[in-house]
Amino acid sequence: MAAAVIVSSSGVPAMAELNKFEADTRGEFGIGSAAQYGSADLSKTVHSNENFRRANFTSADMRESDFSGSTFNGAYLEKAVAYKANFSGADLSDTLMDRMVLNEANLTNAVLVRSVLTRSDLGGAKIEGADFSDAVIDLLQKQALCKYATGTNPLTGVDTRKSLGCGNSRRNAYGSPSSPLLSAPPQRLLGRDGFCDEKTGLCDVK
């Protein structure tokens, strides 16, 4: 059965007009949900203090671009390449950042609450003052960040090290949802995790 196509007074299919309207108003209710940048070349561009809420940046090239102060709540950034990109002061909460390249990216004072960073590379990223509360980060990546994490987020007031779960405590040692060591700790852990007694292999529960 053929679907009926509604044509507006301008002769343009109504759906096309609706899509254009959504894009022009930056999405549903004007909150940025229809912006599409999938696979786009955004390298070395300036998009500071913009609204990218629920936008799609899947596989986009964002290298050395300036997104400082911008809002990305609920945006999709999986597989995006953001080498040396500037996200300082940006709101990246509730974003999907799986397999994202963030080498040497500037995340100073950024909010990454509940963001998903599984299999993402943050090598050399600037994270002073960043808030990673409840973010999903691979255990080895989290441990690397904890080696130099400092500062307190000026917006949320949360300490960067605390938000990453740095330190030797039961919650912090197993707090990374992307780690194979989920929920309650087992009796023994491999020494590579760095939280256990070398002789017994048992973890110090505080």
Secondary structure, 3 states (H helix, E strand, C coil): CCCCCCECCCCCEHHHHHHHHHHHCCCHHHCCCCCECCCCECCCCECCCCECCCCECCCCECCCCECCCCECCCCECCCCECCCCECCCCECCCCECCCCECCCCECCCCECCCCECCCCECCCCECCCCECCCCECCHHHHHHHHCCCCCECCCCCCEHHHHHCCCCCHHHHCCCCCCCCCCCCCCECCHHHCCECCCCCEECCC
